């Protein structure tokens, strides 16, 4: 496998022809409708051979295939860096790490749920069903999740129940604080979660309390300790989603004690995205530098074998003057590419951030800027996760179209199966 970036004037046929691969294979793995290529668009070329083109070098081929130069040279018996146009270079399969993979799913129509689970079964260890809301009394809301739990288990995926502090107005720091700081309510919530595990045959819980206050830092960690201890009695997994901290003194992340949380739970899903989002100016959603810094910060404070790198299956479309969140929106990876195609604009790539971006004007002439996670961006993060030897990764959320994501995960790791 290697990743190719489309150039101006190229077609799917010309790309497949020059690399001597089946057009249908390229079209299938990238889920490309006919004639929808955009200059700057990334494609996975599903082959273990590379045909040298004018201007190629071993360095370039290594970057495209995410293999080292030495690996390529050894596999091909090369004694020098010299290449000839048309030369066939063997790309050996990567040595795959065994990794846990956890993603989120929102229950919809049974046919849609089943199709999503079938698509991602080979790369999924856990899938967290979103979501159960907590109440101020420590009770849980209802969720019609019987079908999704049964379907997950039939595909050997451990179902997790996602428990959140979501309200109609969004994630509520006040709601979390009310429950966390009252021993009776906190204990009630622990028991309600335990009962949910046993009654609905979940394999564990994903706690997604967002915007936890700095003053609730200790009580949040203590809640996780109590919950993990209770769930362990039944053999259930305790996972928690946390924001991407790069240092300890970020004001809106003071409620998350990485060291204490890491010691308390089984899995820590780091939400390594939204460095830029609808309420900020345009920019990379998951820049590689910040992701690397977050993982370094986490590894210093918890067992790396508990860390899951959470990645986005989306980006954002900001409308000028970029100051009103109501004018901005989230877009899936596939939607972003379709926008570039529809407006006939090339896609650019920030090598520094490992993120794709482009600008366009809509029918009224209004300027838009789009940043999103593309194939190269995802591959760079998977490569980083493997090199840092963390537990695995995952994404928010299945259903946001990123056609090549399963292929990429399979190229870098082998998903652990627990059932």
Secondary structure, 3 states (H helix, E strand, C coil): CEEEECCCCCCHHHHHHHCCCCHHHHHHHHCCCCCCCCCCCEEEECCCEEECCCCCCHHHHHHHHCCCHHHHHHHHCCCCCCCCCCCEEECCCCCCEEEEEEEEEECCCHHHHHHHHHHHHHHCCEEEEEEEEECCCCCECCCCCHHHHHHHHHCCCEEEEEEECEECCEECHHHHHHHHCCHHHHHHHHHHHHHHHHHHCCCEEEEECCCCCHHHHHHHHHHHHHHHHHHHHCCCEEEEEEECCCCCCCHHHCCCCHHHHHHHCCEEEEECCCCCCCCCCCCCCCCHHHHHHHHHHHHCCCCHHHEEEEEECEEEEEECCCCCHHHCEEEEHHHHHHHHHHCCCCCEEECCCCEEEEEEECCCCCEEEEEECCHHHHHHHHHHHHHHCCCEEEEECCCCCCCCHHHHHHHHEEECCCC
